[in-house]
Amino acid sequence: MIALRRAREPWHRIRSTVWYVPLALVLLVASFVPAFQSHGTVLGGVPDRPYDALAVVAVGLQCLPLAVRSRWPVVCFALVAAGFALDQLRGYHSLAGTALPIALLTLGSRLDQRRRTTVVVLSAAYVSLALALSRLGSGESPGEFLTFYLALAFAWGIGVWLRTGRAAEAERLRRRAEETLAAERTRIARELHDVVTHHVTAMVVQAEAARYLTAAPERLDRTLTDVTDTGRRAIADLRQLLDLLNPDHGAEPGTPHLGRLLTLVEQTRRAGQPVEFTEEGTPAEAVGSAGLVAYRVVQEALTNALKYAHGRSTSVQVRHLEREITVEVSTDGSGSRSASPGGSGKGLAGLRQRVDVLGGDFSAGRNTGGRFVVRARIPAGSPS
């Protein structure tokens, strides 16, 4: 997003310049048309004077800087104001005086620092110009000078309003970017938690069991093979996750799906957890993110069963309905409640958020029979 915004900035500057170059040229040419001469802004009542060499300078100072008003607003306004003062003091009263409120509006919309100081300086400069015009002119009333000042203040106010709106939009985009980044970090943290916690837990349980199998070489060899296989699966899942984070990888990254549930259950069984697995119905061809979320629910529930209820009876039931997938994982919770298969709750909280995003229902807790049950109803077909 940031790179795209930076790529657009030069185009915005060029487009703005292209738009105001014709305006500057139109004002410049129109100011020298005889029908428009001495029919521009009149401030102070200085008598009209025919155009001369200084008139060309005054008109040029007021018109040409508009071409760079977006890139250098301070320089633009300074030149336009100088040209306007020369125009009024000499009595040319050219149509180019229209450039003053345009330059002032631009200054108000682009100036981000020392705005109060700028207002004071510009007000003092205007008072000085008004005093000089009063001495040279026919004695214009203070009310007319005040009216023109208020008109300029209105142009400045419009510029400030535009700048405020632009700043609010930039802040809104910044907050959206931060929220998107935070959501992406949360998603990555969940994926890492699901992958690492399950595989590492299985490896730890299998390694601990291997310590007691030194007298049975065949069983020891089988257990160590299971540890190796679990480690390889962990590496494969981590690589898939890293592929998702690397846009230049090129390969289409795979994601765990319901077809791998049986592999997940078998891995848990080899870690010493008795698991009864039941799957009803036929998975739909396009389940969207529901398949991944269902897989993660089973994975987290089995991980917690391994960690906090190792060796106790666990059942996994997955039902494929027309528009949703239901998952129920229950573990025998007899014994100490401190060893709840619900774990620390962080993984379960992440699962709840995953399911909620898809518009489903999630629950985790003990039933009346003392078993810890994780249930999820996940609408199928959502691409989120």
C-alpha positions as CSV (number, residue, x, y, z in Angstrom):
1,M,0.0,0.0,0.0
2,I,2.8,2.4,0.9
3,A,4.7,1.6,-2.3
4,L,1.6,2.1,-4.4
5,R,1.0,5.5,-2.7
6,R,4.6,6.5,-3.4
7,A,4.2,5.5,-7.0
8,R,1.1,7.6,-7.4
9,E,2.7,10.8,-5.9
10,P,4.7,11.8,-9.1
11,W,1.6,11.3,-11.2
12,H,-0.5,13.5,-8.9
13,R,2.1,16.2,-9.0
14,I,2.3,16.0,-12.8
15,R,-1.5,16.0,-13.2
16,S,-1.8,19.1,-10.9
17,T,0.9,20.9,-12.8
18,V,-0.8,20.1,-16.1
19,W,-4.1,21.4,-14.8
20,Y,-2.8,24.8,-13.6
21,V,-0.4,25.6,-16.5
22,P,-3.4,26.3,-18.8
23,L,-5.1,28.4,-16.0
24,A,-1.9,30.4,-15.7
25,L,-1.7,30.9,-19.4
26,V,-5.4,31.8,-19.8
27,L,-5.0,34.5,-17.1
28,L,-1.8,35.8,-18.6
29,V,-3.3,36.1,-22.1
30,A,-6.6,37.5,-20.8
31,S,-4.9,40.2,-18.8
32,F,-3.4,41.7,-22.0
33,V,-6.7,41.6,-23.9
34,P,-7.7,45.3,-24.3
35,A,-11.3,44.6,-23.4
36,F,-10.2,43.2,-20.0
37,Q,-7.5,45.8,-19.2
38,S,-8.2,47.9,-16.0
39,H,-11.2,45.7,-15.4
40,G,-9.7,43.5,-12.7
41,T,-9.4,43.8,-8.9
42,V,-9.4,47.4,-7.7
43,L,-8.2,48.0,-4.1
44,G,-7.5,51.4,-2.7
45,G,-8.9,53.5,-5.5
46,V,-5.6,54.2,-7.2
47,P,-6.3,55.8,-10.7
48,D,-6.0,53.5,-13.7
49,R,-2.8,53.6,-15.6
50,P,-2.0,52.3,-19.1
51,Y,0.1,49.1,-19.3
52,D,3.9,49.6,-19.5
53,A,6.9,47.3,-18.9
54,L,6.1,47.1,-15.2
55,A,2.6,45.9,-16.0
56,V,4.1,43.0,-17.9
57,V,6.2,42.2,-14.8
58,A,3.1,42.5,-12.5
59,V,0.9,40.3,-14.6
60,G,3.7,37.7,-15.0
61,L,4.3,37.6,-11.3
62,Q,0.7,36.9,-10.6
63,C,0.0,34.4,-13.3
64,L,3.0,32.2,-14.0
65,P,3.7,31.0,-10.4
66,L,0.3,29.2,-10.5
67,A,1.9,26.5,-12.6
68,V,3.9,25.4,-9.5
69,R,1.4,26.3,-6.8
70,S,1.1,22.6,-5.6
71,R,4.8,21.9,-5.5
72,W,6.0,25.2,-4.0
73,P,3.0,26.9,-2.5
74,V,4.9,29.4,-0.4
75,V,7.1,30.6,-3.3
76,C,4.0,30.8,-5.5
77,F,2.0,32.9,-3.0
78,A,5.0,35.2,-2.3
79,L,5.4,35.9,-6.1
80,V,1.7,36.3,-6.7
81,A,1.4,38.7,-3.7
82,A,4.3,40.8,-4.8
83,G,2.8,41.0,-8.3
84,F,-0.6,41.9,-6.8
85,A,0.9,44.7,-4.7
86,L,2.7,46.1,-7.7
87,D,-0.5,45.8,-9.8
88,Q,-2.5,47.8,-7.2
89,L,0.1,50.4,-6.3
90,R,0.7,51.2,-10.0
91,G,-3.0,51.2,-10.8
92,Y,-2.9,48.6,-13.6
93,H,-5.9,46.7,-12.0
94,S,-5.3,43.7,-14.3
95,L,-7.4,40.6,-14.5
96,A,-4.4,38.7,-13.1
97,G,-5.4,39.8,-9.6
98,T,-7.7,36.8,-9.7
99,A,-4.7,34.7,-9.0
100,L,-4.3,36.1,-5.4
101,P,-7.2,34.1,-3.8
102,I,-6.2,31.0,-5.7
103,A,-2.6,31.2,-4.5
104,L,-3.8,31.9,-0.9
105,L,-6.2,29.0,-1.0
106,T,-3.4,26.7,-2.1
107,L,-1.1,28.1,0.7
108,G,-3.8,27.4,3.3
109,S,-4.3,23.8,2.0
110,R,-0.6,23.0,1.7
111,L,1.1,24.7,4.7
112,D,1.5,22.3,7.6
113,Q,3.8,24.3,9.9
114,R,3.9,27.8,11.4
115,R,0.4,28.6,10.2
116,R,-0.3,31.1,12.9
117,T,2.9,32.9,12.2
118,T,2.0,33.0,8.6
119,V,-1.4,34.5,9.3
120,V,0.1,37.2,11.4
121,V,2.8,38.0,8.8
122,L,0.2,38.1,5.9
123,S,-2.1,40.3,8.0
124,A,0.7,42.8,8.7
125,A,1.6,42.8,5.1
126,Y,-2.0,43.5,4.1
127,V,-2.2,46.4,6.6
128,S,1.0,47.9,5.1
129,L,-0.4,47.6,1.6
130,A,-3.7,49.1,2.7
131,L,-1.9,52.1,4.2
132,A,0.1,52.6,1.1
133,L,-2.9,52.4,-1.1
134,S,-4.8,54.9,1.1
135,R,-2.1,57.5,0.6
136,L,-1.9,56.9,-3.2
137,G,-5.6,56.4,-3.9
138,S,-8.8,58.4,-3.6
139,G,-9.3,57.6,0.0
140,E,-11.2,54.2,0.0
141,S,-13.1,53.6,3.2
142,P,-11.7,51.2,5.9
143,G,-14.8,49.1,5.4
144,E,-13.8,48.2,1.8
145,F,-10.3,47.2,2.9
146,L,-11.9,45.1,5.6
147,T,-14.3,43.5,3.2
148,F,-11.4,42.5,0.9
149,Y,-9.5,41.2,3.8
150,L,-12.4,39.0,4.9
151,A,-12.7,37.7,1.3
152,L,-9.0,36.7,1.4
153,A,-9.6,35.1,4.9
154,F,-12.4,33.1,3.4
155,A,-10.1,31.8,0.7
156,W,-7.6,30.9,3.4
157,G,-10.3,29.2,5.4
158,I,-11.3,27.0,2.4
159,G,-7.6,26.0,2.1
160,V,-7.4,25.1,5.8
161,W,-10.6,23.1,5.5
162,L,-9.2,21.1,2.5
163,R,-6.0,20.5,4.4
164,T,-7.9,19.2,7.4
165,G,-10.0,16.9,5.3
166,R,-6.9,15.6,3.6
167,A,-5.2,15.0,7.0
168,A,-8.2,13.2,8.3
169,E,-8.3,10.9,5.3
170,A,-4.6,10.2,5.7
171,E,-5.1,9.3,9.3
172,R,-8.0,7.1,8.4
173,L,-5.9,5.2,5.9
174,R,-3.1,5.0,8.4
175,R,-5.4,3.4,11.0
176,R,-6.8,1.0,8.4
177,A,-3.2,0.0,7.5
178,E,-2.4,-0.5,11.1
179,E,-5.5,-2.6,11.7
180,T,-4.8,-4.7,8.6
181,L,-1.2,-5.2,9.8
182,A,-2.4,-6.2,13.3
183,A,-4.9,-8.6,11.9
184,E,-2.3,-10.1,9.6
185,R,0.1,-10.5,12.5
186,T,-2.6,-12.1,14.6
187,R,-3.4,-14.5,11.8
188,I,0.3,-15.5,11.4
189,A,0.6,-15.9,15.2
190,R,-2.4,-18.3,15.1
191,E,-0.9,-20.3,12.2
192,L,2.4,-20.6,14.0
193,H,0.7,-21.6,17.2
194,D,-1.3,-24.3,15.5
195,V,1.6,-25.7,13.6
196,V,4.4,-25.5,16.2
197,T,2.3,-26.4,19.3
198,H,0.8,-29.5,17.8
199,H,3.9,-31.0,16.3
200,V,6.2,-30.1,19.1
201,T,3.8,-31.4,21.7
202,A,3.6,-34.8,19.8
203,M,7.4,-34.9,19.6
204,V,7.9,-34.2,23.3
205,V,5.4,-36.9,24.3
206,Q,7.0,-39.4,21.9
207,A,10.5,-38.6,23.1
208,E,9.5,-39.0,26.7
209,A,7.9,-42.4,25.9
210,A,11.2,-43.4,24.2
211,R,13.1,-43.1,27.5
212,Y,11.2,-46.1,28.8
213,L,11.7,-48.3,25.7
214,T,15.4,-49.0,25.9
215,A,14.7,-52.6,26.7
216,A,12.5,-53.0,23.6
217,P,14.6,-52.0,20.6
218,E,11.9,-52.5,18.1
219,R,9.4,-50.3,19.9
220,L,12.1,-47.7,20.5
221,D,13.0,-47.6,16.8
222,R,9.3,-47.2,15.9
223,T,8.9,-44.4,18.4
224,L,12.0,-42.6,17.2
225,T,10.7,-43.0,13.6
226,D,7.5,-41.4,14.7
227,V,9.4,-38.4,16.2
228,T,11.3,-38.0,13.0
229,D,8.1,-38.1,10.9
230,T,6.5,-35.6,13.2
231,G,9.5,-33.3,12.9
232,R,9.4,-33.5,9.1
233,R,5.7,-32.7,9.0
234,A,6.4,-29.7,11.3
235,I,9.0,-28.5,8.9
236,A,6.7,-29.0,5.9
237,D,3.9,-27.0,7.6
238,L,6.3,-24.2,8.5
239,R,7.5,-24.1,4.9
240,Q,4.0,-23.7,3.7
241,L,3.4,-20.9,6.2
242,L,6.6,-19.2,5.1
243,D,5.5,-19.5,1.5
244,L,2.3,-17.6,2.3
245,L,4.5,-14.8,3.7
246,N,6.8,-14.7,0.7
247,P,5.0,-13.2,-2.3
248,D,8.1,-13.9,-4.5
249,H,8.2,-17.6,-3.8
250,G,6.4,-18.5,-7.0
251,A,5.0,-21.9,-5.9
252,E,1.4,-22.2,-4.9
253,P,1.5,-22.8,-1.2
254,G,-0.6,-25.7,0.2
255,T,-2.7,-25.4,3.3
256,P,-3.9,-28.2,5.6
257,H,-7.4,-29.4,4.7
258,L,-10.0,-31.9,5.9
259,G,-8.4,-34.7,3.8
260,R,-5.4,-34.7,6.2
261,L,-7.5,-35.3,9.3
262,L,-6.9,-39.0,9.3
263,T,-3.1,-38.3,9.2
264,L,-3.5,-35.9,12.1
265,V,-5.4,-38.5,14.1
266,E,-2.9,-41.3,13.3
267,Q,0.0,-39.0,14.4
268,T,-1.8,-38.4,17.7
269,R,-2.4,-42.1,18.2
270,R,1.3,-42.9,17.7
271,A,2.0,-40.3,20.4
272,G,0.1,-42.5,22.8
273,Q,-3.3,-40.9,22.8
274,P,-6.3,-43.3,22.1
275,V,-8.4,-41.4,19.6
276,E,-11.7,-42.6,18.0
277,F,-12.3,-40.9,14.7
278,T,-15.7,-40.6,13.0
279,E,-16.4,-38.7,9.8
280,E,-19.9,-38.4,8.3
281,G,-21.0,-37.1,5.0
282,T,-19.0,-36.1,1.9
283,P,-16.9,-32.9,1.9
284,A,-18.2,-30.3,-0.5
285,E,-16.1,-29.4,-3.5
286,A,-15.8,-25.7,-2.5
287,V,-15.8,-25.2,1.3
288,G,-13.6,-22.1,1.3
289,S,-11.8,-21.4,4.5
290,A,-14.2,-23.7,6.5
291,G,-12.0,-26.7,5.7
292,L,-8.8,-25.1,7.1
293,V,-10.7,-23.8,10.2
294,A,-12.2,-27.3,10.9
295,Y,-8.7,-28.8,10.6
296,R,-7.3,-26.3,13.0
297,V,-10.1,-27.0,15.5
298,V,-9.3,-30.7,15.5
299,Q,-5.6,-30.0,15.6
300,E,-5.8,-27.7,18.6
301,A,-8.2,-30.0,20.5
302,L,-5.9,-33.0,20.0
303,T,-2.9,-31.0,21.0
304,N,-4.5,-30.0,24.3
305,A,-5.6,-33.6,24.9
306,L,-2.0,-34.7,24.4
307,K,-0.7,-32.0,26.8
308,Y,-3.3,-32.1,29.5
309,A,-5.0,-35.5,29.3
310,H,-2.4,-37.8,27.8
311,G,-3.5,-41.4,27.6
312,R,-7.2,-40.7,28.1
313,S,-9.9,-41.6,25.7
314,T,-10.5,-39.0,23.0
315,S,-13.1,-38.9,20.3
316,V,-13.3,-36.8,17.1
317,Q,-16.5,-36.4,15.1
318,V,-16.7,-34.5,11.9
319,R,-19.9,-34.0,10.0
320,H,-20.2,-32.6,6.5
321,L,-23.5,-31.0,5.9
322,E,-24.8,-29.1,2.8
323,R,-23.9,-25.7,4.0
324,E,-21.7,-26.2,7.1
325,I,-19.2,-28.4,8.8
326,T,-19.6,-29.5,12.5
327,V,-16.7,-30.6,14.6
328,E,-16.8,-32.2,18.1
329,V,-13.7,-33.3,20.0
330,S,-14.2,-34.7,23.5
331,T,-11.7,-36.0,26.0
332,D,-12.1,-37.9,29.2
333,G,-11.7,-35.3,31.8
334,S,-11.7,-37.5,34.9
335,G,-9.1,-36.6,37.4
336,S,-7.5,-33.2,38.4
337,R,-9.1,-30.2,36.9
338,S,-5.7,-28.5,36.9
339,A,-4.9,-30.7,34.0
340,S,-7.8,-29.5,31.9
341,P,-7.5,-30.4,28.2
342,G,-8.6,-26.9,27.5
343,G,-5.0,-25.7,28.0
344,S,-4.1,-22.1,28.7
345,G,-7.0,-20.9,26.6
346,K,-5.0,-18.9,24.1
347,G,-5.3,-21.5,21.4
348,L,-9.0,-21.9,22.1
349,A,-9.5,-18.1,22.0
350,G,-7.8,-18.1,18.6
351,L,-10.1,-20.8,17.4
352,R,-13.2,-18.9,18.6
353,Q,-12.1,-15.9,16.6
354,R,-11.5,-18.0,13.5
355,V,-14.9,-19.5,13.7
356,D,-16.6,-16.2,14.5
357,V,-15.0,-14.6,11.4
358,L,-16.8,-17.2,9.2
359,G,-20.1,-16.6,11.1
360,G,-20.1,-19.9,13.0
361,D,-20.4,-21.0,16.6
362,F,-17.7,-22.3,18.9
363,S,-17.8,-23.6,22.5
364,A,-15.3,-25.4,24.8
365,G,-16.0,-26.7,28.3
366,R,-16.9,-29.7,30.4
367,N,-20.2,-31.5,29.9
368,T,-22.3,-33.1,32.5
369,G,-20.3,-36.4,32.2
370,G,-17.0,-34.7,33.0
371,R,-15.6,-34.9,29.5
372,F,-14.0,-31.8,28.0
373,V,-15.8,-31.0,24.7
374,V,-14.8,-28.7,21.9
375,R,-17.6,-28.0,19.5
376,A,-17.6,-25.9,16.3
377,R,-20.2,-25.2,13.6
378,I,-18.5,-23.7,10.6
379,P,-20.5,-22.3,7.6
380,A,-19.0,-23.7,4.4
381,G,-18.2,-21.8,1.2
382,S,-16.7,-18.6,2.8
383,P,-13.5,-17.4,1.0
384,S,-12.4,-15.3,4.0
